[in-house]
Amino acid sequence: MSLEFRFTDEQEQFRELLADFAERELLPRYIERSAATEFPYDALRQLGELGVLGIGLPEQYGGTGEDDPVLLGLATETLARGDVNIASAPIQVGLVAAQLVHGTEAVQQRYLPGLIAGEFNFAIALTEPGSGSDAAALRMTATRVPGGWRLNGEKTAISWAMHAEGAVVYAREPGTSRSAGVSCFVVPLGAEGVTKRHMLGMGCLPLGWGSLHFDDVFIPEENLIGEEGRGFQVAMHHFDFSRAAIGLMCLGAAERSLEEAAVYATQREAFGRPIAEYEGVSFPIAEHATYIEGARWVSYKALWAREHGFAHTSLASMSKWWAPVVAKDAIEAAMKIHGNLGYSAEFPLQQRYRDVAAYLVADGTAEVQLGIISRGILSTERLEV
Ligand SMILES: Cc1cc2nc3c(=O)[nH]c(=O)nc-3n(C[C@H](O)[C@H](O)[C@H](O)COP(=O)(O)OP(=O)(O)OC[C@H]3O[C@@H](n4cnc5c(N)ncnc54)[C@H](O)[C@@H]3O)c2cc1C
């Protein structure tokens, strides 16, 4: 029995390729791009060319074929060193495509090649004004009509709402409650009856955050994803993957920030010495490096467990609640070590702080994750000894 904490040679090579791309192509324009509300589609196409958007997706549409959540985690962690927002694209495409592969052949052919090539992206529309953490309380309706459904309702706080080609939308059969009766649909966002409203966040501006209104939007039969009335179960299963990947993305931004702080600490002098010689500076670097290392391996263990078919829901929730907190705190420490420069908009630290803060809430808050973990620990099965 062996236990290995290292990546394969192929994974390392891919990591090096992406690290170079993040350093040369992404980081130099991160601040400029982050101030814009347009997503940089040129960068998305570059990710497509690098093969990042097709990890684990069907080969016939341009993907790698093999399910490889660890590689996807490694990709997003590495890209986030350059640009957190661009690094979120492979997670979004992975999460959307994992649902589209349960759709009809027509839907897969229409959307998967473009998603994998980075030509466009999709939104995932679950949250509503009256339901976020309690997603099963959603109220949007899908009413059966000849040839399909009519959708009515509102989704809010949706990433990519403003730029996406389409959205994976969850809506319920009228008269049903909780998760029963919820189906998942592909909705082209140019469809008649769809309107969008931009929402400005404290970060993540290029992701085009917004709300989507659906006013009697017709959706044909072929746009149903998975089984009618079972859309909720499909969505929840895939969040187990995205939560760990999001954790790693946040940590990538934190790792880069702490490295910048370490370099700065050896160069900046105060009271006649490099500030790195003061334990008030060097110990926080050591502490945050320790937290990052711990959170990284929880996240990779979740993805490894998914790849090998082991239970990983609690691990994914551990990653999702802890890694964004660890990352935010590490970036804050790096900002403080940079003194006034850490607060300056000319340095990427403040931008990373604002972008990473999104993931304290997006994809499920810490409290929701702690609820999942504690229910696993406190279940009667586990406690029977
Ligand atoms: C940047 C960003 C991007 C997002 N992108 C998307 C997207 O693409 N698609 C999408 O569908 N949604 C998206 N969301 C929405 C996100 O998933 C929800 O905001 C999140 O699930 C929380 O829901 P809520 O905002 O309604 O808060 P609420 O559910 O109202 O929660 C409010 C507070 O109460 C706490 N709380 C709630 N229930 C409990 C409980 N049982 N025990 C303890 N505390 C509790 C929460 O932790 C939180 O602190 C995004 C959000 C953000 C900030």
The ligand as an ORCA input file, in Angstrom:
! r2SCAN-3c Opt
* xyz 0 1
  C     -20.400     36.268     -6.721
  C     -21.553     35.336     -6.700
  C     -21.795     34.527     -7.794
  C     -22.916     33.686     -7.797
  N     -23.168     32.936     -8.918
  C     -24.294     32.162     -8.960
  C     -24.620     31.433    -10.141
  O     -23.900     31.458    -11.139
  N     -25.766     30.695    -10.149
  C     -26.612     30.631     -9.070
  O     -27.617     29.958     -9.156
  N     -26.319     31.321     -7.926
  C     -25.192     32.084     -7.850
  N     -24.889     32.810     -6.723
  C     -25.826     32.771     -5.608
  C     -25.308     31.962     -4.443
  O     -25.298     30.575     -4.743
  C     -26.190     32.291     -3.236
  O     -25.976     33.664     -2.945
  C     -25.849     31.436     -2.026
  O     -26.254     30.105     -2.232
  C     -26.522     31.989     -0.755
  O     -27.869     32.261     -0.968
  P     -28.507     33.684     -0.549
  O     -27.624     34.743     -1.126
  O     -29.916     33.665     -0.948
  O     -28.350     33.751      0.993
  P     -29.360     33.086      2.078
  O     -29.626     31.681      1.716
  O     -30.518     33.987      2.276
  O     -28.455     33.126      3.370
  C     -28.213     34.328      4.110
  C     -27.321     33.993      5.295
  O     -27.984     33.018      6.124
  C     -27.164     31.896      6.309
  N     -27.975     30.692      6.383
  C     -28.977     30.294      5.544
  N     -29.480     29.121      5.948
  C     -28.781     28.751      7.048
  C     -28.818     27.617      7.921
  N     -29.674     26.617      7.716
  N     -27.954     27.588      8.967
  C     -27.064     28.601      9.157
  N     -26.983     29.685      8.371
  C     -27.827     29.761      7.323
  C     -26.259     31.859      5.072
  O     -25.069     31.126      5.316
  C     -26.008     33.350      4.867
  O     -24.971     33.765      5.693
  C     -23.772     33.637     -6.682
  C     -23.503     34.439     -5.564
  C     -22.411     35.271     -5.564
  C     -22.136     36.130     -4.367
*
